[in-house]
């Protein structure tokens, strides 16, 4: 978690290697093929996705922290938490950048965080080409319904347009126009 450069990942791999050697010395059986990945939770990790990907087996996009750190907003501080916006263009562009890099290098990328628990945001994530999601168990029935009812091709076209927009208000308006008021906007505020 909270990796900001490839050196930290290399250090973590060295610690893992040392632990494996200790297990080996103690005669404890273990699987040597342990996949190593990172949570992409900082803008630094997102911006350095390409060099990090070369040293990982997988990525997990930590959307809660990535949103918070990208926008410099503490989502738990009521004085500024209203500025915490998962639909902020900078957040969406970072998600797209990481996903594209992962696809180019052939490693899986999953989404972890509240974004996947919102029906409209889940549709948008699908449109961005993301296909693996982690969410609370209570969100699974909604996610199953949304995934079954969502055309990835249609969402890709919508996501492409969304990623050209410059404000949260413009994005929300476009999504409302695309899905209508019944777009299951449980957690996304209409302005």
N, C-alpha and C positions, 0 to 999 in steps of 0.2 A: 504493500500500500504506500501511497504518497511518494513514489519514485519521481525524481526530477532529472535524472541523467543516467546514461549507461554505466557509469562507474559504480553507482549504488547497486545496480543489478548484478554487476560482476562481483561485487563484495558479497552480496547475498548468495550467489552461486558458490563462492569460496567457502562460506560458512556451511552451506549444504554439503559440499565436498568433504569438509573436515568432519562433519557429523557422520557421513557415510564411512569414512575411514575409521572413526571410532567404533561404529557398529561392526565393521569388518574385523577390527582388532579384537573385539569382544566376542566374535563368533555369532553374532546375531544376524539371522537371515533377513534380507530386505530386497526390494525390487530396485535395481539400479536405474531403471528407466522412469524417473520421476519428472513429469512435465513441469516446467517452470514458466510462470507467466507473471504479469503485473496488472494491478489496477491502474488504469489511466484516470487519475483523479485531479491532476494538476495541469494547468495550461502548459507548463514546461514539458511534461510528459507527452501531451498531445502534439506540441510543436516538434518534439524530438521523436515522434512515432517511428519514423523510418529507421534510425539507428537502433532504437530499442527493439523494434520488431526483429531485427537480425539476430538478437540475442534471446528471444523468447519463443516459447512454444504456443502461447496464446495470450490474448489481451482480454480484459474485462473493463468496460467503460463504466466507471463509477460516476454516474450522472449527478448525484446529489452534490458531492464534493466538487466535481468539475464545474458545475454551474456556480456554486458558491465562490470558488476561487477565481473563476473567470470574471465574475461580476464584482468581486471584492465586496460581497454582501454576506453577513452572518445570518443564515436563515432562521436562527433561533433568537435573534435580537429583534424584538418587536418594533424598535425604532427604525430599522432599515429592512426588515424581512419582506416588506411589500415590493422591494426592488429585486427579490429573488425570482427570476423568470426563466424557466426551462426553455421557453420559446425565443429567448434572446438570439438574434442572428449570430452573434459570436459563438455562443454555445453550440448551435446547430452546425455551424461551419467547422468547428473543432471536431464534432462527432463524425461529420462526413470525411474530414481529412484523415482521421485515425482509421476509419473503416476502409477507405481507399488504400491506404498504406498496407493494412493487414491483408486485403485481398491481393494486392500486387505481390506480397511476399508469401502468400498461401498459408497464413495462420488464422485460426478462428478468432472471432471477436464477439463477445457477448455484452449485453447491457445489464447493468446492475443498478438499481435505484428506482426512485418513485416515478420516473418518466414512463416506464413500461407498465405501470399500474393505472395510468390514465388512458381511457379508450382513444381519445383523439391523438395524444402523443404517441401511443403505441402504433397507430396507423401511420403517423409521420415517420417513426423509426423504421417501420417496414418499408416505407417509400424510400428511405435512405439506404436500403439494402441490408439492414440488420435483421437477423433471423433467430438469434438466441437471446432469451430474456430470463432474468431472475426477478422474482417478485414475491410478495407475501402470498401465502396460500389462499387468502380470501379473494385475491384478485384473479385467480386462475380461471374461474368460470367466465368472467368478463373477457379475459384475454382469449380464451378458446373461441368465444362467440365472435369477437372482433377479427381474429385471424381467419376464421372460416368465412366471414362476410367481406373480407378485404381483398381487393384485386391489387396484387403487388405492382402490376404495370400501371394501373391508374394512380396508385399512391406514388410511384416513382415520378410520374408527370407532375403531380401536385407538389411533391417534395422539391423537384427541380425548380419550380416557380417560387416556392417558399424561400429557398436558399438565395434567391435574387433580391428579396425584400430587405429593407433596412431597419425596420422597427418592429417591436413586439405587436404594436397596434395594427400595423399593416398585415403582419402574419396572421393574427387572430381574425381580422376582418376577412382575409382571403380564405382562411379555413372555414369560417362561418358560411361564407358564400358557397364553398365547395361542398359542405356537408349539411348546411341548413341548421336551424336551431335545434334539431333533434340529434345532433352529432355526438351525443353522449359526452358533453363537456363537463364531466363530474368535477374535475379539479382545476381546469383551466378557466380563468375568469374572463368573461366577456366584458369589454370596456365600453 
